[in-house]
C-alpha cells in the first residue's frame, strides 16, 4: 500500500513538473495544483513512512525493544533490509512535494492562486516546520545528508531539492554536515514561527495536524526547537541554550490539546499502518518486547541465574498504561517477546503478548509527532530534574492514553523523586509509539537502562507453564550496544558516489551502525 501511494504521489509530482506553458495558460484548467492536497498527501506519506511496519516496526520499535518480531527477527538483531534504508528516497520524494508547496506560494505567477487555500505566508511557515521535523529524522537516522533550507538557499552545503524549473538543478547534492543541519533546523523553526500571521487563514482543509490553527503551529515549532536544542546541547551549548530560552519565551505546549498528531481515517484504505498490517494484510508480525513489559510491570531484568542486570527505577509499581499498551496473553498475563535467534526458536513461543488494541485495532489512531508530555520531561531536565514538570509529564502521558484519573493520582503519588533515571525512564515510556525520538534519547542520554544489550543472557518467567525460559541476545553484527545510526541506502553508492564517500569518510567507523553521530557524545 505504501509503495503504491508513493508511486502515485511521485507520478503526480512528475506530472506537475512536466506540464507545459499551454497547460498553465488554459483558462479552463487550474494554474496551480491545490496546495491543500499536495501538502496533506506529502505529510500523510511521510508520517506513514515514519511510523509504519518497516521503518518503525522493524527498525526503531525493535531496537528500542518496545516490540520484538514474533517470527522473523533479523532486524531485532541489527541486520536491516535494503527496503528499510530506502525510506530515505520516499522521504525525499515527499520533501520535494513540500518544496513545491513553497514554490507555488512564492512564485509571482502562482502565489495568488495558491492563496485561495490559505495565506501564502502561513502555508510557507507550516511547510518549513514540517520540513524541519522531517530533516531532523533523516539526520538522526543517517548523519550527514543532502539538506534543503528555505531561509539559507545560497549556502553551498544545502543542495537538496533543487528543482529543474526553479533552480539550477543538482542531481548529486553534497551531504551537509550535521552541525550545520541542526543549526539550520533550529533557525528554520525560529523563523517559521516568527513569520506566521495568526490573523490570516491557515491551510484548513489540507492541515491534518492543526486544521488551520496557526497559533498551534507556533507552539509546535517552539516545542520542536526544545527537542532539537536539547539533543545538541552536549556539543554546542551556546546555540542550544539560546534556542531553549527563546523557544520558551515564544510559547511551547501547555496541554495535550496542543499535541502535534496526524489523524488517520476510519476506513481500511487510509487506516493507520499497524491496523492495516494486522487487519487488512492479516499479519501478526510483532509482539510486545520483554524489557518493556518488565519495565511497565515494575520488575527488574534478570539474567539466566535470576540475578538483576538492569534495575527498574519504579520497583513493584505496575504502570496503569500496561493494559493499554499491551494485550494480555491467553492466560491473562503480560509477557514480552524475547529477542530470538530465528524463526525456529520463535515458533516454539506461544505465550507472548500482542501490542494494545488502542493501536492495532483502531484504524483512525493518531500518530503523534510531538506531545506535551515530552515537553514537560524536557523542562524537568532543564530545571535540574524538577519534580513538578516530571509529575506533569507522567500525568500528561497517562491522560493522553485514557488512564482513569484515580489510577493516575495513585501512581503519581507513589512515584520516586525526580532524578535523571526516573525522569528519562518515564520519558521513554511516554515516547511509546514515537520510537525514533526514543532512539535519539537513548543515544543522547543512555536511558532507558532497562534494555537487553547484545550478548546479554536473560530470563523470562512464564507462569502458565511454570517455566523460566532462558535466552541470549545474539546480534548478527559485531556490536555491543544499540545501533548508533542506519547505513546509507545502497543506491546512493551509484547515484551519488562521491558525496556519499565524503560523508562516510567522516564517520568514526565508516558506513556502519556503530559509527556515532556528531551529537552522540554520551
C-alpha positions, 0 to 999 in steps of 0.5 A: 500500500505504501509503495503504491501511494508513493508511486502515485504521489511521485507520478503526480509530482512528475506530472506537475513538473512536466506540464507545459506553458499551454497547460498553465495558460488554459483558462479552463484548467487550474494554474496551480495544483491545490496546495491543500492536497499536495501538502496533506498527501506529502505529510500523510506519506511521510508520517506513514513512512515514519511510523509504519511496519518497516521503518518503525516496526522493524527498525526503531520499535525493535531496537528500542525493544518496545516490540520484538518480531514474533517470527522473523527477527533479523532486524531485532538483531541489527541486520536491516533490509535494503527496503528499510534504508530506502525510506530515505528516497520516499522521504525525499520524494515527499520533501520535494512535494513540500518544496513545491508547496513553497514554490507555488506560494512564492512564485509571482505567477502562482502565489495568488492562486495558491492563496485561495487555500490559505495565506501564502505566508502561513502555508510557507511557515507550516511547510518549513516546520514540517520540513524541519521535523522531517530533516531532523529524522533523516539526520538522526537516522543517517548523519550527514545528508543532502539538506534543503533550507528555505531561509539559507538557499545560497549556502553551498552545503544545502543542495537538496531539492533543487528543482529543474524549473526553479533552480539550477538543478543538482542531481548529486547534492553534497551531504551537509554536515550535521552541525550545520543541519541542526543549526539550520533546523533550529533557525528554520523553526525560529523563523517559521514561527516568527513569520506566521500571521495568526490573523490570516487563514491557515491551510484548513482543509489540507492541515491534518495536524492543526486544521488551520490553527496557526497559533498551534503551529507556533507552539509546535515549532517552539516545542520542536526547537526544545527537542532539537536544542536539547539533543545538541546541547552536549556539543554546542551549548551556546546555540542550544541554550539560546534556542531553549530560552527563546523557544520558551519565551515564544510559547511551547505546549501547555496541554495535550490539546496542543499535541502535534498528531496526524489523524488517520481515517476510519476506513481500511484504505487510509487506516493507520499502518499497524491496523492495516498490517494486522487487519487488512494484510492479516499479519501478526508480525510483532509482539510486545518486547520483554524489557518493556513489559518488565519495565511497565510491570515494575520488575527488574531484568534478570539474567539466566541465574535470576540475578538483576542486570538492569534495575527498574527505577519504579520497583513493584509499581505496575504502570496503569498504561500496561493494559493499554499498551499491551494485550494480555496473553491467553492466560491473562498475563503480560509477557514480552517477546524475547529477542530470538535467534530465528524463526525456529526458536520463535515458533516454539513461543506461544505465550507472548503478548500482542501490542494494545488494541488502542493501536492495532485495532483502531484504524483512525489512531493518531500518530503523534509527532510531538506531545506535551508530555515530552515537553514537560520531561524536557523542562524537568531536565532543564530545571535540574530534574524538577519534580513538578514538570516530571509529575506533569509529564507522567500525568500528561502521558497517562491522560493522553492514553485514557488512564482513569484519573484515580489510577493516575493520582495513585501512581503519581503519588507513589512515584520516586523523586525526580532524578535523571533515571526516573525522569528519562525512564518515564520519558521513554515510556511516554515516547511509546509509539514515537520510537525514533525520538526514543532512539535519539534519547537513548543515544543522547542520554543512555536511558532507558537502562532497562534494555537487553544489550547484545550478548546479554543472557536473560530470563523470562518467567512464564507462569502458565507453564511454570517455566523460566525460559532462558535466552541470549541476545545474539546480534548478527553484527559485531556490536555491543550496544544499540545501533548508533545510526542506519547505513546509507541506502545502497543506491546512493553508492551509484547515484551519488558516489562521491558525496556519499564517500565524503560523508562516510569518510567522516564517520568514526567507523565508516558506513556502519551502525556503530559509527556515532553521530556528531551529537552522540557524545554520551 
